[in-house]
Amino acid sequence: MAKSVLGLFDDERELTIYLSKNLHLIEPGMTLVATNYAVANNVSGASGSFDILALDQFKNKVIIEVKRSDQAARQALHELSKGGGEN
């Protein structure tokens, strides 16, 4: 049976776990802060979570959302746009 995500992973969760353990594939020097990092927006009342929260080599926060379809990616961008600018 074929794997559904990139032909390598059964689902987005499996890909998220793989990426969180191999952040160097995205950018050398990146370190994991958390997976499924919960956030709340006190301005709009929206809440949600990021698949992966990491720090780059300069300690900048990096949010990684794992999506397998264009529609899901558009929804993720919409969710991120409601983020409210928390540092």
PDB file of N, CA, C and O in Angstrom:
ATOM      1  N   MET A   1       0.837  -1.188   0.000  1.00  0.00           N
ATOM      2  CA  MET A   1       0.000   0.000   0.000  1.00  0.00           C
ATOM      3  C   MET A   1       0.880   1.249   0.000  1.00  0.00           C
ATOM      4  O   MET A   1       1.849   1.331   0.755  1.00  0.00           O
ATOM      5  N   ALA A   2       0.545   2.204  -0.835  1.00  0.00           N
ATOM      6  CA  ALA A   2       1.343   3.423  -0.971  1.00  0.00           C
ATOM      7  C   ALA A   2       1.151   4.337   0.229  1.00  0.00           C
ATOM      8  O   ALA A   2       0.061   4.424   0.794  1.00  0.00           O
ATOM      9  N   LYS A   3       2.217   5.011   0.605  1.00  0.00           N
ATOM     10  CA  LYS A   3       2.165   6.011   1.674  1.00  0.00           C
ATOM     11  C   LYS A   3       1.497   7.259   1.113  1.00  0.00           C
ATOM     12  O   LYS A   3       1.725   7.617  -0.043  1.00  0.00           O
ATOM     13  N   SER A   4       0.670   7.928   1.922  1.00  0.00           N
ATOM     14  CA  SER A   4      -0.149   9.017   1.398  1.00  0.00           C
ATOM     15  C   SER A   4       0.535  10.382   1.359  1.00  0.00           C
ATOM     16  O   SER A   4       0.106  11.245   0.594  1.00  0.00           O
ATOM     17  N   VAL A   5       1.576  10.609   2.152  1.00  0.00           N
ATOM     18  CA  VAL A   5       2.245  11.914   2.158  1.00  0.00           C
ATOM     19  C   VAL A   5       3.625  11.763   1.527  1.00  0.00           C
ATOM     20  O   VAL A   5       4.510  11.108   2.078  1.00  0.00           O
ATOM     21  N   LEU A   6       3.788  12.378   0.365  1.00  0.00           N
ATOM     22  CA  LEU A   6       5.043  12.347  -0.383  1.00  0.00           C
ATOM     23  C   LEU A   6       5.477  10.926  -0.743  1.00  0.00           C
ATOM     24  O   LEU A   6       6.626  10.709  -1.129  1.00  0.00           O
ATOM     25  N   GLY A   7       4.580   9.976  -0.621  1.00  0.00           N
ATOM     26  CA  GLY A   7       4.930   8.588  -0.885  1.00  0.00           C
ATOM     27  C   GLY A   7       5.847   7.994   0.170  1.00  0.00           C
ATOM     28  O   GLY A   7       6.379   6.900  -0.022  1.00  0.00           O
ATOM     29  N   LEU A   8       6.045   8.706   1.302  1.00  0.00           N
ATOM     30  CA  LEU A   8       6.982   8.278   2.339  1.00  0.00           C
ATOM     31  C   LEU A   8       6.350   8.104   3.717  1.00  0.00           C
ATOM     32  O   LEU A   8       6.845   7.320   4.527  1.00  0.00           O
ATOM     33  N   PHE A   9       5.271   8.822   3.991  1.00  0.00           N
ATOM     34  CA  PHE A   9       4.683   8.844   5.329  1.00  0.00           C
ATOM     35  C   PHE A   9       3.201   8.517   5.258  1.00  0.00           C
ATOM     36  O   PHE A   9       2.531   8.851   4.280  1.00  0.00           O
ATOM     37  N   ASP A  10       2.693   7.866   6.289  1.00  0.00           N
ATOM     38  CA  ASP A  10       1.276   7.499   6.314  1.00  0.00           C
ATOM     39  C   ASP A  10       0.357   8.702   6.454  1.00  0.00           C
ATOM     40  O   ASP A  10      -0.737   8.718   5.891  1.00  0.00           O
ATOM     41  N   ASP A  11       0.796   9.713   7.205  1.00  0.00           N
ATOM     42  CA  ASP A  11      -0.045  10.888   7.429  1.00  0.00           C
ATOM     43  C   ASP A  11       0.821  12.076   7.852  1.00  0.00           C
ATOM     44  O   ASP A  11       2.035  11.956   8.020  1.00  0.00           O
ATOM     45  N   GLU A  12       0.162  13.225   8.020  1.00  0.00           N
ATOM     46  CA  GLU A  12       0.881  14.444   8.400  1.00  0.00           C
ATOM     47  C   GLU A  12       1.558  14.301   9.760  1.00  0.00           C
ATOM     48  O   GLU A  12       2.648  14.835   9.968  1.00  0.00           O
ATOM     49  N   ARG A  13       0.930  13.593  10.676  1.00  0.00           N
ATOM     50  CA  ARG A  13       1.507  13.406  12.013  1.00  0.00           C
ATOM     51  C   ARG A  13       2.845  12.685  11.927  1.00  0.00           C
ATOM     52  O   ARG A  13       3.803  13.068  12.598  1.00  0.00           O
ATOM     53  N   GLU A  14       2.914  11.650  11.110  1.00  0.00           N
ATOM     54  CA  GLU A  14       4.164  10.906  10.948  1.00  0.00           C
ATOM     55  C   GLU A  14       5.250  11.796  10.345  1.00  0.00           C
ATOM     56  O   GLU A  14       6.406  11.736  10.763  1.00  0.00           O
ATOM     57  N   LEU A  15       4.884  12.614   9.372  1.00  0.00           N
ATOM     58  CA  LEU A  15       5.833  13.548   8.772  1.00  0.00           C
ATOM     59  C   LEU A  15       6.287  14.599   9.793  1.00  0.00           C
ATOM     60  O   LEU A  15       7.467  14.947   9.837  1.00  0.00           O
ATOM     61  N   THR A  16       5.359  15.103  10.611  1.00  0.00           N
ATOM     62  CA  THR A  16       5.703  16.076  11.646  1.00  0.00           C
ATOM     63  C   THR A  16       6.722  15.505  12.617  1.00  0.00           C
ATOM     64  O   THR A  16       7.691  16.177  12.968  1.00  0.00           O
ATOM     65  N   ILE A  17       6.511  14.280  13.050  1.00  0.00           N
ATOM     66  CA  ILE A  17       7.446  13.632  13.974  1.00  0.00           C
ATOM     67  C   ILE A  17       8.819  13.503  13.321  1.00  0.00           C
ATOM     68  O   ILE A  17       9.838  13.796  13.947  1.00  0.00           O
ATOM     69  N   TYR A  18       8.844  13.065  12.061  1.00  0.00           N
ATOM     70  CA  TYR A  18      10.112  12.911  11.350  1.00  0.00           C
ATOM     71  C   TYR A  18      10.848  14.250  11.247  1.00  0.00           C
ATOM     72  O   TYR A  18      12.041  14.336  11.539  1.00  0.00           O
ATOM     73  N   LEU A  19      10.125  15.292  10.829  1.00  0.00           N
ATOM     74  CA  LEU A  19      10.758  16.607  10.672  1.00  0.00           C
ATOM     75  C   LEU A  19      11.250  17.152  12.008  1.00  0.00           C
ATOM     76  O   LEU A  19      12.329  17.741  12.076  1.00  0.00           O
ATOM     77  N   SER A  20      10.467  16.961  13.072  1.00  0.00           N
ATOM     78  CA  SER A  20      10.877  17.481  14.373  1.00  0.00           C
ATOM     79  C   SER A  20      12.163  16.827  14.864  1.00  0.00           C
ATOM     80  O   SER A  20      12.917  17.431  15.627  1.00  0.00           O
ATOM     81  N   LYS A  21      12.414  15.601  14.431  1.00  0.00           N
ATOM     82  CA  LYS A  21      13.643  14.904  14.809  1.00  0.00           C
ATOM     83  C   LYS A  21      14.791  15.168  13.837  1.00  0.00           C
ATOM     84  O   LYS A  21      15.934  14.792  14.099  1.00  0.00           O
ATOM     85  N   ASN A  22      14.481  15.817  12.716  1.00  0.00           N
ATOM     86  CA  ASN A  22      15.483  16.059  11.670  1.00  0.00           C
ATOM     87  C   ASN A  22      15.406  17.491  11.153  1.00  0.00           C
ATOM     88  O   ASN A  22      15.396  17.719   9.943  1.00  0.00           O
ATOM     89  N   LEU A  23      15.351  18.449  12.064  1.00  0.00           N
ATOM     90  CA  LEU A  23      15.223  19.854  11.673  1.00  0.00           C
ATOM     91  C   LEU A  23      16.390  20.337  10.821  1.00  0.00           C
ATOM     92  O   LEU A  23      16.244  21.293  10.059  1.00  0.00           O
ATOM     93  N   HIS A  24      17.532  19.698  10.938  1.00  0.00           N
ATOM     94  CA  HIS A  24      18.689  20.083  10.122  1.00  0.00           C
ATOM     95  C   HIS A  24      18.397  19.945   8.626  1.00  0.00           C
ATOM     96  O   HIS A  24      19.064  20.575   7.806  1.00  0.00           O
ATOM     97  N   LEU A  25      17.402  19.122   8.265  1.00  0.00           N
ATOM     98  CA  LEU A  25      17.024  18.991   6.859  1.00  0.00           C
ATOM     99  C   LEU A  25      16.353  20.257   6.342  1.00  0.00           C
ATOM    100  O   LEU A  25      16.402  20.549   5.147  1.00  0.00           O
ATOM    101  N   ILE A  26      15.730  21.000   7.238  1.00  0.00           N
ATOM    102  CA  ILE A  26      15.082  22.255   6.869  1.00  0.00           C
ATOM    103  C   ILE A  26      16.099  23.384   6.895  1.00  0.00           C
ATOM    104  O   ILE A  26      16.191  24.179   5.960  1.00  0.00           O
ATOM    105  N   GLU A  27      16.869  23.442   7.995  1.00  0.00           N
ATOM    106  CA  GLU A  27      17.908  24.467   8.132  1.00  0.00           C
ATOM    107  C   GLU A  27      18.933  23.993   9.159  1.00  0.00           C
ATOM    108  O   GLU A  27      18.566  23.633  10.278  1.00  0.00           O
ATOM    109  N   PRO A  28      20.195  23.989   8.796  1.00  0.00           N
ATOM    110  CA  PRO A  28      21.227  23.604   9.773  1.00  0.00           C
ATOM    111  C   PRO A  28      21.194  24.512  10.999  1.00  0.00           C
ATOM    112  O   PRO A  28      20.989  25.719  10.876  1.00  0.00           O
ATOM    113  N   GLY A  29      21.394  23.934  12.176  1.00  0.00           N
ATOM    114  CA  GLY A  29      21.444  24.707  13.409  1.00  0.00           C
ATOM    115  C   GLY A  29      20.099  24.955  14.060  1.00  0.00           C
ATOM    116  O   GLY A  29      20.030  25.588  15.114  1.00  0.00           O
ATOM    117  N   MET A  30      19.016  24.463  13.444  1.00  0.00           N
ATOM    118  CA  MET A  30      17.691  24.672  14.008  1.00  0.00           C
ATOM    119  C   MET A  30      17.477  23.705  15.172  1.00  0.00           C
ATOM    120  O   MET A  30      17.887  22.545  15.114  1.00  0.00           O
ATOM    121  N   THR A  31      16.823  24.203  16.239  1.00  0.00           N
ATOM    122  CA  THR A  31      16.544  23.358  17.400  1.00  0.00           C
ATOM    123  C   THR A  31      15.045  23.347  17.697  1.00  0.00           C
ATOM    124  O   THR A  31      14.345  24.338  17.486  1.00  0.00           O
ATOM    125  N   LEU A  32      14.581  22.230  18.181  1.00  0.00           N
ATOM    126  CA  LEU A  32      13.165  22.032  18.480  1.00  0.00           C
ATOM    127  C   LEU A  32      12.800  22.685  19.803  1.00  0.00           C
ATOM    128  O   LEU A  32      13.506  22.529  20.799  1.00  0.00           O
ATOM    129  N   VAL A  33      11.687  23.423  19.807  1.00  0.00           N
ATOM    130  CA  VAL A  33      11.106  23.947  21.036  1.00  0.00           C
ATOM    131  C   VAL A  33       9.965  23.025  21.459  1.00  0.00           C
ATOM    132  O   VAL A  33       9.915  22.570  22.602  1.00  0.00           O
ATOM    133  N   ALA A  34       9.037  22.750  20.513  1.00  0.00           N
ATOM    134  CA  ALA A  34       7.885  21.905  20.826  1.00  0.00           C
ATOM    135  C   ALA A  34       7.190  21.456  19.550  1.00  0.00           C
ATOM    136  O   ALA A  34       7.323  22.079  18.497  1.00  0.00           O
ATOM    137  N   THR A  35       6.455  20.375  19.665  1.00  0.00           N
ATOM    138  CA  THR A  35       5.527  19.971  18.615  1.00  0.00           C
ATOM    139  C   THR A  35       4.117  20.203  19.139  1.00  0.00           C
ATOM    140  O   THR A  35       3.882  20.171  20.347  1.00  0.00           O
ATOM    141  N   ASN A  36       3.187  20.435  18.230  1.00  0.00           N
ATOM    142  CA  ASN A  36       1.797  20.740  18.601  1.00  0.00           C
ATOM    143  C   ASN A  36       1.746  21.832  19.663  1.00  0.00           C
ATOM    144  O   ASN A  36       1.074  21.697  20.686  1.00  0.00           O
ATOM    145  N   TYR A  37       2.470  22.918  19.398  1.00  0.00           N
ATOM    146  CA  TYR A  37       2.596  24.042  20.327  1.00  0.00           C
ATOM    147  C   TYR A  37       1.293  24.844  20.350  1.00  0.00           C
ATOM    148  O   TYR A  37       0.915  25.447  19.345  1.00  0.00           O
ATOM    149  N   ALA A  38       0.617  24.849  21.478  1.00  0.00           N
ATOM    150  CA  ALA A  38      -0.679  25.527  21.605  1.00  0.00           C
ATOM    151  C   ALA A  38      -0.495  27.026  21.743  1.00  0.00           C
ATOM    152  O   ALA A  38       0.399  27.494  22.449  1.00  0.00           O
ATOM    153  N   VAL A  39      -1.353  27.775  21.059  1.00  0.00           N
ATOM    154  CA  VAL A  39      -1.340  29.233  21.132  1.00  0.00           C
ATOM    155  C   VAL A  39      -2.764  29.755  21.290  1.00  0.00           C
ATOM    156  O   VAL A  39      -3.724  29.133  20.834  1.00  0.00           O
ATOM    157  N   ALA A  40      -2.880  30.889  21.934  1.00  0.00           N
ATOM    158  CA  ALA A  40      -4.160  31.574  22.058  1.00  0.00           C
ATOM    159  C   ALA A  40      -3.969  33.008  21.607  1.00  0.00           C
ATOM    160  O   ALA A  40      -2.891  33.578  21.774  1.00  0.00           O
ATOM    161  N   ASN A  41      -4.995  33.583  21.045  1.00  0.00           N
ATOM    162  CA  ASN A  41      -4.957  34.971  20.610  1.00  0.00           C
ATOM    163  C   ASN A  41      -5.981  35.735  21.434  1.00  0.00           C
ATOM    164  O   ASN A  41      -7.186  35.592  21.226  1.00  0.00           O
ATOM    165  N   ASN A  42      -5.501  36.543  22.366  1.00  0.00           N
ATOM    166  CA  ASN A  42      -6.396  37.293  23.239  1.00  0.00           C
ATOM    167  C   ASN A  42      -7.139  38.402  22.507  1.00  0.00           C
ATOM    168  O   ASN A  42      -8.159  38.885  22.999  1.00  0.00           O
ATOM    169  N   VAL A  43      -6.645  38.818  21.336  1.00  0.00           N
ATOM    170  CA  VAL A  43      -7.292  39.886  20.573  1.00  0.00           C
ATOM    171  C   VAL A  43      -8.545  39.372  19.877  1.00  0.00           C
ATOM    172  O   VAL A  43      -9.614  39.968  20.008  1.00  0.00           O
ATOM    173  N   SER A  44      -8.423  38.268  19.137  1.00  0.00           N
ATOM    174  CA  SER A  44      -9.566  37.761  18.376  1.00  0.00           C
ATOM    175  C   SER A  44     -10.254  36.589  19.061  1.00  0.00           C
ATOM    176  O   SER A  44     -11.340  36.185  18.647  1.00  0.00           O
ATOM    177  N   GLY A  45      -9.641  36.041  20.097  1.00  0.00           N
ATOM    178  CA  GLY A  45     -10.224  34.892  20.774  1.00  0.00           C
ATOM    179  C   GLY A  45      -9.936  33.574  20.085  1.00  0.00           C
ATOM    180  O   GLY A  45     -10.381  32.522  20.544  1.00  0.00           O
ATOM    181  N   ALA A  46      -9.196  33.620  18.987  1.00  0.00           N
ATOM    182  CA  ALA A  46      -8.867  32.403  18.255  1.00  0.00           C
ATOM    183  C   ALA A  46      -7.772  31.640  18.992  1.00  0.00           C
ATOM    184  O   ALA A  46      -6.950  32.235  19.690  1.00  0.00           O
ATOM    185  N   SER A  47      -7.768  30.354  18.835  1.00  0.00           N
ATOM    186  CA  SER A  47      -6.690  29.552  19.405  1.00  0.00           C
ATOM    187  C   SER A  47      -6.380  28.432  18.428  1.00  0.00           C
ATOM    188  O   SER A  47      -7.138  28.182  17.491  1.00  0.00           O
ATOM    189  N   GLY A  48      -5.279  27.774  18.651  1.00  0.00           N
ATOM    190  CA  GLY A  48      -4.876  26.687  17.773  1.00  0.00           C
ATOM    191  C   GLY A  48      -3.524  26.177  18.191  1.00  0.00           C
ATOM    192  O   GLY A  48      -3.098  26.365  19.331  1.00  0.00           O
ATOM    193  N   SER A  49      -2.849  25.529  17.265  1.00  0.00           N
ATOM    194  CA  SER A  49      -1.510  25.037  17.561  1.00  0.00           C
ATOM    195  C   SER A  49      -0.670  25.015  16.292  1.00  0.00           C
ATOM    196  O   SER A  49      -1.192  24.932  15.180  1.00  0.00           O
ATOM    197  N   PHE A  50       0.641  25.091  16.483  1.00  0.00           N
ATOM    198  CA  PHE A  50       1.594  24.956  15.389  1.00  0.00           C
ATOM    199  C   PHE A  50       2.103  23.528  15.412  1.00  0.00           C
ATOM    200  O   PHE A  50       2.292  22.956  16.485  1.00  0.00           O
ATOM    201  N   ASP A  51       2.325  22.946  14.247  1.00  0.00           N
ATOM    202  CA  ASP A  51       2.848  21.582  14.193  1.00  0.00           C
ATOM    203  C   ASP A  51       4.222  21.509  14.850  1.00  0.00           C
ATOM    204  O   ASP A  51       4.489  20.624  15.664  1.00  0.00           O
ATOM    205  N   ILE A  52       5.086  22.450  14.486  1.00  0.00           N
ATOM    206  CA  ILE A  52       6.440  22.470  15.044  1.00  0.00           C
ATOM    207  C   ILE A  52       6.825  23.919  15.340  1.00  0.00           C
ATOM    208  O   ILE A  52       6.659  24.805  14.502  1.00  0.00           O
ATOM    209  N   LEU A  53       7.340  24.138  16.544  1.00  0.00           N
ATOM    210  CA  LEU A  53       7.939  25.424  16.895  1.00  0.00           C
ATOM    211  C   LEU A  53       9.414  25.154  17.139  1.00  0.00           C
ATOM    212  O   LEU A  53       9.775  24.282  17.930  1.00  0.00           O
ATOM    213  N   ALA A  54      10.264  25.910  16.452  1.00  0.00           N
ATOM    214  CA  ALA A  54      11.711  25.706  16.558  1.00  0.00           C
ATOM    215  C   ALA A  54      12.397  27.058  16.679  1.00  0.00           C
ATOM    216  O   ALA A  54      11.771  28.108  16.530  1.00  0.00           O
ATOM    217  N   LEU A  55      13.686  27.010  16.949  1.00  0.00           N
ATOM    218  CA  LEU A  55      14.532  28.202  16.939  1.00  0.00           C
ATOM    219  C   LEU A  55      15.610  28.007  15.888  1.00  0.00           C
ATOM    220  O   LEU A  55      16.191  26.928  15.772  1.00  0.00           O
ATOM    221  N   ASP A  56      15.876  29.072  15.115  1.00  0.00           N
ATOM    222  CA  ASP A  56      16.969  28.978  14.149  1.00  0.00           C
ATOM    223  C   ASP A  56      18.290  29.265  14.860  1.00  0.00           C
ATOM    224  O   ASP A  56      18.315  29.469  16.074  1.00  0.00           O
ATOM    225  N   GLN A  57      19.361  29.281  14.120  1.00  0.00           N
ATOM    226  CA  GLN A  57      20.688  29.464  14.722  1.00  0.00           C
ATOM    227  C   GLN A  57      20.854  30.825  15.401  1.00  0.00           C
ATOM    228  O   GLN A  57      21.754  31.004  16.222  1.00  0.00           O
ATOM    229  N   PHE A  58      19.988  31.784  15.062  1.00  0.00           N
ATOM    230  CA  PHE A  58      20.048  33.119  15.660  1.00  0.00           C
ATOM    231  C   PHE A  58      19.006  33.297  16.765  1.00  0.00           C
ATOM    232  O   PHE A  58      18.806  34.402  17.269  1.00  0.00           O
ATOM    233  N   LYS A  59      18.344  32.196  17.136  1.00  0.00           N
ATOM    234  CA  LYS A  59      17.312  32.166  18.186  1.00  0.00           C
ATOM    235  C   LYS A  59      16.011  32.835  17.766  1.00  0.00           C
ATOM    236  O   LYS A  59      15.211  33.225  18.616  1.00  0.00           O
ATOM    237  N   ASN A  60      15.791  32.970  16.448  1.00  0.00           N
ATOM    238  CA  ASN A  60      14.505  33.436  15.945  1.00  0.00           C
ATOM    239  C   ASN A  60      13.526  32.273  15.991  1.00  0.00           C
ATOM    240  O   ASN A  60      13.889  31.134  15.698  1.00  0.00           O
ATOM    241  N   LYS A  61      12.273  32.567  16.363  1.00  0.00           N
ATOM    242  CA  LYS A  61      11.241  31.534  16.357  1.00  0.00           C
ATOM    243  C   LYS A  61      10.886  31.169  14.919  1.00  0.00           C
ATOM    244  O   LYS A  61      10.766  32.035  14.052  1.00  0.00           O
ATOM    245  N   VAL A  62      10.722  29.867  14.687  1.00  0.00           N
ATOM    246  CA  VAL A  62      10.354  29.357  13.373  1.00  0.00           C
ATOM    247  C   VAL A  62       9.129  28.476  13.552  1.00  0.00           C
ATOM    248  O   VAL A  62       9.149  27.534  14.344  1.00  0.00           O
ATOM    249  N   ILE A  63       8.070  28.775  12.826  1.00  0.00           N
ATOM    250  CA  ILE A  63       6.848  27.986  12.875  1.00  0.00           C
ATOM    251  C   ILE A  63       6.792  27.120  11.627  1.00  0.00           C
ATOM    252  O   ILE A  63       6.931  27.614  10.508  1.00  0.00           O
ATOM    253  N   ILE A  64       6.589  25.829  11.829  1.00  0.00           N
ATOM    254  CA  ILE A  64       6.505  24.899  10.710  1.00  0.00           C
ATOM    255  C   ILE A  64       5.141  24.229  10.753  1.00  0.00           C
ATOM    256  O   ILE A  64       4.805  23.560  11.730  1.00  0.00           O
ATOM    257  N   GLU A  65       4.360  24.407   9.703  1.00  0.00           N
ATOM    258  CA  GLU A  65       3.062  23.771   9.554  1.00  0.00           C
ATOM    259  C   GLU A  65       3.166  22.723   8.467  1.00  0.00           C
ATOM    260  O   GLU A  65       3.590  23.026   7.352  1.00  0.00           O
ATOM    261  N   VAL A  66       2.790  21.514   8.770  1.00  0.00           N
ATOM    262  CA  VAL A  66       2.861  20.411   7.814  1.00  0.00           C
ATOM    263  C   VAL A  66       1.484  20.247   7.176  1.00  0.00           C
ATOM    264  O   VAL A  66       0.501  19.981   7.866  1.00  0.00           O
ATOM    265  N   LYS A  67       1.421  20.407   5.862  1.00  0.00           N
ATOM    266  CA  LYS A  67       0.164  20.279   5.123  1.00  0.00           C
ATOM    267  C   LYS A  67       0.398  19.465   3.871  1.00  0.00           C
ATOM    268  O   LYS A  67       1.449  19.567   3.239  1.00  0.00           O
ATOM    269  N   ARG A  68      -0.576  18.662   3.515  1.00  0.00           N
ATOM    270  CA  ARG A  68      -0.405  17.815   2.335  1.00  0.00           C
ATOM    271  C   ARG A  68      -1.217  18.265   1.128  1.00  0.00           C
ATOM    272  O   ARG A  68      -1.087  17.679   0.053  1.00  0.00           O
ATOM    273  N   SER A  69      -2.057  19.297   1.279  1.00  0.00           N
ATOM    274  CA  SER A  69      -2.843  19.753   0.140  1.00  0.00           C
ATOM    275  C   SER A  69      -2.820  21.275   0.069  1.00  0.00           C
ATOM    276  O   SER A  69      -2.563  21.948   1.067  1.00  0.00           O
ATOM    277  N   ASP A  70      -3.090  21.810  -1.117  1.00  0.00           N
ATOM    278  CA  ASP A  70      -3.134  23.256  -1.287  1.00  0.00           C
ATOM    279  C   ASP A  70      -4.224  23.872  -0.417  1.00  0.00           C
ATOM    280  O   ASP A  70      -4.018  24.937   0.166  1.00  0.00           O
ATOM    281  N   GLN A  71      -5.383  23.216  -0.321  1.00  0.00           N
ATOM    282  CA  GLN A  71      -6.480  23.747   0.487  1.00  0.00           C
ATOM    283  C   GLN A  71      -6.080  23.811   1.959  1.00  0.00           C
ATOM    284  O   GLN A  71      -6.349  24.806   2.632  1.00  0.00           O
ATOM    285  N   ALA A  72      -5.447  22.770   2.456  1.00  0.00           N
ATOM    286  CA  ALA A  72      -4.992  22.763   3.849  1.00  0.00           C
ATOM    287  C   ALA A  72      -3.928  23.833   4.068  1.00  0.00           C
ATOM    288  O   ALA A  72      -3.912  24.477   5.117  1.00  0.00           O
ATOM    289  N   ALA A  73      -3.049  24.033   3.107  1.00  0.00           N
ATOM    290  CA  ALA A  73      -2.007  25.056   3.217  1.00  0.00           C
ATOM    291  C   ALA A  73      -2.634  26.448   3.280  1.00  0.00           C
ATOM    292  O   ALA A  73      -2.199  27.286   4.070  1.00  0.00           O
ATOM    293  N   ARG A  74      -3.649  26.701   2.457  1.00  0.00           N
ATOM    294  CA  ARG A  74      -4.324  28.001   2.496  1.00  0.00           C
ATOM    295  C   ARG A  74      -4.980  28.229   3.854  1.00  0.00           C
ATOM    296  O   ARG A  74      -4.920  29.333   4.395  1.00  0.00           O
ATOM    297  N   GLN A  75      -5.612  27.179   4.411  1.00  0.00           N
ATOM    298  CA  GLN A  75      -6.235  27.297   5.729  1.00  0.00           C
ATOM    299  C   GLN A  75      -5.182  27.592   6.797  1.00  0.00           C
ATOM    300  O   GLN A  75      -5.422  28.392   7.702  1.00  0.00           O
ATOM    301  N   ALA A  76      -4.022  26.951   6.695  1.00  0.00           N
ATOM    302  CA  ALA A  76      -2.946  27.180   7.663  1.00  0.00           C
ATOM    303  C   ALA A  76      -2.466  28.624   7.598  1.00  0.00           C
ATOM    304  O   ALA A  76      -2.230  29.240   8.638  1.00  0.00           O
ATOM    305  N   LEU A  77      -2.319  29.172   6.404  1.00  0.00           N
ATOM    306  CA  LEU A  77      -1.903  30.572   6.265  1.00  0.00           C
ATOM    307  C   LEU A  77      -2.943  31.503   6.874  1.00  0.00           C
ATOM    308  O   LEU A  77      -2.598  32.505   7.500  1.00  0.00           O
ATOM    309  N   HIS A  78      -4.207  31.171   6.690  1.00  0.00           N
ATOM    310  CA  HIS A  78      -5.274  31.965   7.292  1.00  0.00           C
ATOM    311  C   HIS A  78      -5.165  31.914   8.814  1.00  0.00           C
ATOM    312  O   HIS A  78      -5.278  32.948   9.472  1.00  0.00           O
ATOM    313  N   GLU A  79      -4.949  30.737   9.379  1.00  0.00           N
ATOM    314  CA  GLU A  79      -4.802  30.591  10.833  1.00  0.00           C
ATOM    315  C   GLU A  79      -3.604  31.390  11.335  1.00  0.00           C
ATOM    316  O   GLU A  79      -3.697  32.061  12.363  1.00  0.00           O
ATOM    317  N   LEU A  80      -2.482  31.325  10.622  1.00  0.00           N
ATOM    318  CA  LEU A  80      -1.289  32.071  11.025  1.00  0.00           C
ATOM    319  C   LEU A  80      -1.546  33.571  10.975  1.00  0.00           C
ATOM    320  O   LEU A  80      -1.038  34.314  11.815  1.00  0.00           O
ATOM    321  N   SER A  81      -2.330  34.026  10.000  1.00  0.00           N
ATOM    322  CA  SER A  81      -2.598  35.462   9.873  1.00  0.00           C
ATOM    323  C   SER A  81      -3.410  35.993  11.042  1.00  0.00           C
ATOM    324  O   SER A  81      -3.423  37.199  11.287  1.00  0.00           O
ATOM    325  N   LYS A  82      -4.100  35.096  11.778  1.00  0.00           N
ATOM    326  CA  LYS A  82      -4.862  35.510  12.952  1.00  0.00           C
ATOM    327  C   LYS A  82      -3.997  35.535  14.203  1.00  0.00           C
ATOM    328  O   LYS A  82      -4.493  35.796  15.300  1.00  0.00           O
ATOM    329  N   GLY A  83      -2.692  35.262  14.041  1.00  0.00           N
ATOM    330  CA  GLY A  83      -1.795  35.081  15.176  1.00  0.00           C
ATOM    331  C   GLY A  83      -1.622  36.242  16.116  1.00  0.00           C
ATOM    332  O   GLY A  83      -1.313  36.008  17.285  1.00  0.00           O
ATOM    333  N   GLY A  84      -1.794  37.457  15.704  1.00  0.00           N
ATOM    334  CA  GLY A  84      -1.771  38.597  16.610  1.00  0.00           C
ATOM    335  C   GLY A  84      -0.409  39.148  16.973  1.00  0.00           C
ATOM    336  O   GLY A  84      -0.325  40.046  17.811  1.00  0.00           O
ATOM    337  N   GLY A  85       0.686  38.635  16.365  1.00  0.00           N
ATOM    338  CA  GLY A  85       1.990  39.241  16.580  1.00  0.00           C
ATOM    339  C   GLY A  85       2.646  38.946  17.912  1.00  0.00           C
ATOM    340  O   GLY A  85       3.475  39.738  18.359  1.00  0.00           O
ATOM    341  N   GLU A  86       2.318  37.851  18.562  1.00  0.00           N
ATOM    342  CA  GLU A  86       2.968  37.484  19.835  1.00  0.00           C
ATOM    343  C   GLU A  86       4.429  37.201  19.605  1.00  0.00           C
ATOM    344  O   GLU A  86       4.779  36.545  18.625  1.00  0.00           O
ATOM    345  N   ASN A  87       5.304  37.683  20.490  1.00  0.00           N
ATOM    346  CA  ASN A  87       6.758  37.458  20.370  1.00  0.00           C
ATOM    347  C   ASN A  87       7.199  36.371  21.282  1.00  0.00           C
ATOM    348  O   ASN A  87       8.384  36.041  21.321  1.00  0.00           O
TER     349      ASN A  87
END
